[in-house]
Amino acid sequence: MRRTNGFTMVEMMAVIAVITILALMAIPSYLDRIVKSQIEAALPLAEVAKKPITNFWAATQTMPADNAVAAIPVADKIVNNYVSALTVQDGVIHLTFGNRASKSIAGKMLSLRPAIVEDAPMVPITWVCGFAEAPGKMTVLGKDQTNIDPGYLPMECRALKLSK
């Protein structure tokens, strides 16, 4: 009786099938992580508009209507790898994703809304990201136009779901 060492074709195909299934399960998680990191990398661009908006609020107790009133460049001139435009609308900062952004978020928008304490103008503005709610005793101004899947957003941009 002759014995050979090695694997049969059936055993090799079974191993390849298991590896393929594991890879297919890991790919969506990896792609979601890429999109989340792109959103997080885009958020610092909003700093370009936050300070001028804060200064405008401190001087006038109103929010700037647009980029020109906020004294920042036009929307398509404020860009980075993942953002194709930064628009100010009634004090709200809208980041429009494009350029090298994933197809999952390309053309979509994330809003950063100012939150204020109405009867205490000396309290600094707090910025509320996406679907998040205002901190206690603060009022969020402007319209949220976020249309990105909440699963891609950082935790601070998601609405809190309180269990009852």
N, C-alpha and C positions, 0 to 999 in steps of 0.2 A: 504494500500500500504506500503510495507516494503522497506526501503532504507538502503543500505550498504555503508559504507565508504571504500575508497581504490581505487586502480587502477585496470583497467581491464588488461588482458593479452596482448591485442593489444596495449594499451598505453605503457606498459612496454617494449614490443618489439620495438616500435618506438623510445623510449628513448635509448635503447641499440644500435639500428642501428645508431642513430645520434652520440653517443659517439664513436662508432667504426669508423665511417667515419672521425671524427675529429682526432682520434688517428692515423689513417693511413695517414692523411695529415701531421701530426707533425713528424712522425718517420724519413722520409728522411732528413728533416732539422736538426734533432738532430744528425743523423749519419754523415752528412756533417760537423757539428760542431766538432764532435769527431776527424775526419780525419784532419781538419784544426788545431786543437790544438796539434795533434801529430806532424805535420810538424813544427809548431812553437816551440815545445819542442825539436825537433831535431836540429834546427839551431845553438844553442850555442855550439854544439859539433865541429862545423867547426872552432871555435877559436883555437883548438889544432893545426891546420895547418896554420892558417892565419899569425901568428907571424913568424914562420920559413920561410914561403914563402916571407913575407915582408922583412925579414932580408937578405934572399938570393938575392932578387931583389936589395936591397940597396948595397950589396957587389959586385954584378956581372953585374947588368943591364940586366939579363936574368931571365927566370922563371925556377924553378926546373922541371925536366922531370918526376919525380915520387916521391913516398914516401921516398925512400932511399936517393935521392939527397936532398930532403927537410929536411932530418934528423929527420923524424918522424917514428913511428912504422909502420909495414906492415898494409895493408888496413883492414884485418879482426881482428886486435887487437884494432882498434879504434871504439868502439861500445857504444851504450846506449840502452835504452828500445825500441826505434823505429828505430835505424840505425844499420844495420848489417855490414857495411863497410864504411870507409872513404878513398877515393882514390885521390891522387894528380896526375894530368896528364897535363904536360906543364903549371903548375901554377894554373890550374883549380881544384877546390875542388868538388869532386862528392860524394854526400851522397846517399848511397843505402839503401833503407828502408827494414826492416825485423824485426826479433825478435818479439816484441809484437805489431808491426804496424798493422793497419787495412788491411784487404784483398784488399781494394781498392787501396792501395799504396805499398803493399808488393812486393818487387822485382823491384820497380820503382826507378828512380834516380832524384835527384835535384842537379843542378850544380851552383856553386858560382864562377863566373869568375872575375879575376882581371882587373881593369880598370886603365890605367896610362895616364899621359900626356907625350907623346913621347919626346918632346924636353925639358922637365923639370924634370929630374930624382929625384929631391929633393921633388917633390909633392908626398904625400903619396898615396899608393894604395887605391882605393875604390873598394868595392866588389859588383858585380852586380849579383843579385839572379835570377835564372830561366830565364824567358822570358823577363825580364826587359831590358831596353836599357841603354846604357852608359850615364853618365852625360855629359853635354855640354863640348866640347873641350877635352874630354877624349876618349881613344881608348880601347875597350874591347879586351883582349887577350884570346886565347883558344877557344875551341869548346863547345857550350852548348849542353849537352846531357839530358836535363830535359825532362822526358816523363810522368810527372804527369799531370792530368787534371787541366788546369788553374783555374778552379772554386775552387779547394782545396787550392791553393797557397795563401799566404799572399799578400796583395796589393802591397808591395814593390817587389814582385817576378813576377808580371804580366806585360805584355806589355801595354803601354799606347795606348788607342785608341782615337785619336784626331778626333773630329767632324769637318767636313769642311763645 
